[in-house]
Amino acid sequence: AHHALAWTLWLNDWDVAGCDQEIRRAIDLSPSDAGARMLHAIFLVTMREDGKGALAEARYGLDLDPLSEFTNSGGAWIALFARRYQQAAYEAARTLEMFPYSVQAYCVLGLANSCLGKLSDAIAALERAVSISRDPIGMGYLGHVYALAGRADQARELLEELKGREYVPAKSLIAIYAGLGDRDRAFEALERTWAERDPMLFWLHCAPPFEPLRDDPRFKDLHSRLPSCASAR
């Protein structure tokens, strides 16, 4: 219950200090709860920008539950957010050995390879993710990398397909706009996510698709408005 409450306080209520307290309480009550350990890892890498601590916690969670797709792919995401791109690619590939249809692992593998400059490998991984599930998140990542690789027409095709759907997470569109260098539309969408209190904003500073936007003053302004961990220290 404390584990579930931590997620709710963070992503629904934006109560960072309350989330931090509930994570610690969950771990105190059940130190072997792999899910709580992985939540702590995500919180550390996003809210405290503590990549080293997050990786250690993710490793502990994986040791507790080594046969779970969640802990395996989750460890890959943590490495990606901590900017350990080689490690993220390795963890994603290792996850795929156990779970060959893991869309999450293919997404990490694609984004990690993109950050390493291996755009052909990145596209191959993300195309595989989209072939398994035409999920808008994976499509957004694929469109982003298509754009980075100079395949703007294919990126725009995915963008138009996504815009034609009834509901698409904003980050899918923002990822493609960022890859295409269309900063104005990216920030228009980001401002809408702010008005809607979209929790994806907590990943602004660590998710690779937002990298092309980070030197823009509008990015710094938006990030400064988010709750921080200051009250939770």
N, C-alpha and C positions, 0 to 999 in steps of 0.2 A: 504493500500500500504506500509506503514512503517513497519507494522507487517510482511508482506511477504518479504520485503527487509531485515529485520533483520535475518530471517532464511537463506536467500541466502548469505548474508555477512558472516555469521557464518560458515555454513556447506559447501558452495561452495568455498568461497574466504578465509576462515580462518581469517577473519578480526574481531577479537574479540571486539576491541574498537568500530568499526563501528556498530556491532550488538548491543552492549550495548546502544549506542546512539539511534539507531532506535527503540529499545524496549521502551525506555523511552519516545521517541517522540510519539509512537503509544498510549501509556497509557495516556500521557498528552492530546492527542487529543480525546481519547475515553476511559475514565476510566472504563466504564462498558463493555469493550470488553473482554469476558471470554477467548478467544483464546490468546490474547496478555498477559493476566495475567498468563495463563498456560505456555506460552513460557518463560515469565520472571522467573517463578518457575523453569523450566528446566535449564535455564541459571544460576540461582543462585546456584542450587545444583551441577551442573557439573563444571562450570567455577570458581565460587567463593567459592565452598565447604561450602556454607551457608545453612545448612539443615534447621535451624529454620526459616530463612527468606523464603526459598522455600516452606516450609509447610504452612506458613501463606499466601503466595501468592496463592498457590494451593487451599487453603480453600476459599479464596476470589473468585477465579475463579469458584469454585464449587457452591458457594452461588449465583453467577450471573447466572449460567446455571445448575441447579441441576438435570435436566432430560436428560442430554447429556451423552452418553457413553464415549465420549472423555474426558470430565471433570472428570467423575467418575473414569474411569480406569487410567486417567492421574494422579489423586491424589494418586492412589495406587502406581504407578511407582515412583512418587516423594518420597513417604515415604520409598520405597525400596532403592532408591539411597541415601537417607539420613540415611540409616541403622536403620530405625525404623521398624524392621521386624514384630513385633506384629501388629503395626498399618497398615503396608502394607497388611498383611494377612486379617485384619479386613476390610480395604477399598476394597480389591479385592472381598471378600465374599459378601460385601454389594452391590457392583456393579453387581455381578452375580445374586443377588435377582431381580434386575431390568432388567438385560440383560443376560439371562441364556446361551447365545451362544457367550459371549464375549471371544474371544481367548486371547485378551490382559489381561483381568482380570485373566483368568486361568494361564497365564504365570507368572503374578506377584504372584499369590497364590502359585504356584509351587516353584518359586525361594525363596519367603519369608519363606515357610516351610522348604526348604532345609537349609537356613541360621539358622533356629531355631532348626535344627537337626531332624526334622520330615520328614525323607526321604520317608517313605511309603506314607504319605500324599502328599508330593511334587510330587512323581511319579504319583499318582492318578490324581492330577490336570493337570500335563503336558501331561499325556496320553489322558486326556479329551480334552485338547487344540488341540493335534495332530489328534484326531478323528474328530474334527469339521473341521479342515483345516490342510492338510499336508504341511503346510508352513515351509520352511527351518529354520526360526528363532525358532519356537516352537520345531522343531525336534532337533535343536542344543541344546536347553535348556534341553530337555528330555534326550538326549545322555549324557550331562554333569552330570545330576543327577543320571542316571543309573550307570555311572562310579563311582560316589561318593558312591553309595550304594553297590558297589562290583559286579555290573552286567555288567562287562566289555564286555562280548560277545554281549549283546544287544546294548551297546554303539557303538561298532565297526560295528554292522550291520547297524545302522543309519548312521554312518560315511561313510560307503561304498555306501549306497544309495544316500547320499548327493553328494559324489564325482562323482557319475555317472550322475548327472544332468548337463545340459548345463551351468547354472549359479546358483551359491549359494553364498550368502553373506559370506564374510570371517569369520565374527564373529560366524557363526554357526559351522564351522569347528574348530575354535580356542576354542570355549566353550567345545567341546568334547575332543580335545587334552588336554586341561587344566584339565578336570576331570579325564582323564586317566593317568595324570602325564607325558605326552609326551611333555616336555617343548621345546625340540629342534624344533619339528614340529610346535608347537604353535608360537614360536618366528620367525620361517621362514615365517609363514603366516602373523604375525604381521608386519614384515619388508615389505612384499608385500603391506599390507594396507598403510604403510607409503609412499611407492613409488607411490601409487595410490591416495594419499591424501584422504583416506577413512575417513569420519567424525565420524565413530564409535570409532575412537581413543580418542575422547573427553570424552567417557564414561569409559575409562580404569580404572580410580581410584574408580569408584563408582558402576559399574555393577558387581553383585556377581559372574558370571562365570569366571571373570578374577582374582578372589581372590587367587587361587592357584599359580598364577604367580608373585604376587606382591613382594615377598621377593627375587626375582632374580635380580641381577645387570642389566641385559638386560632390565628389565621392567622399572627400574628407569631411565636408559639412554633414552629409547624411550619416556617416559612420559616427560622428561626434554626438549625434542625437540619441544613439542607442544606449540603453542602460549598460553600465559597466560593472565590473566586479569590485569596485572600490568599497562599496558598502558591505561586501561579503568577506573582506580580508580580515 
